[in-house]
């Protein structure tokens, strides 16, 4: 009968030991919930992204290069680099 009553008590009525209290406070202090809220990284320079994509094509990592080239090539101001990125992307598709 005593155990049935004990299991129905609200959480704040249980006796907690000093070890449990210390562990709870340690966890709350060193692992806060707000850590996961970080700022988004800024957009990378399109020229650097295109050069990275072209380099990935040159070393044969086509699956990684194609999304980079598709995303960054249209935003290029440098026509030479834009042409190289376009030809590398076409080479990947073919």
Secondary structure, 3 states (H helix, E strand, C coil): CHHHHHHCCCHHHCCCCHHHHHHHHHHHHHCCHHHHCCCCCCCCCHHHHHHHHHHHHHCCCHHHHHHHHHHHHHHCCCHHHHHHHHHHHHHHHC
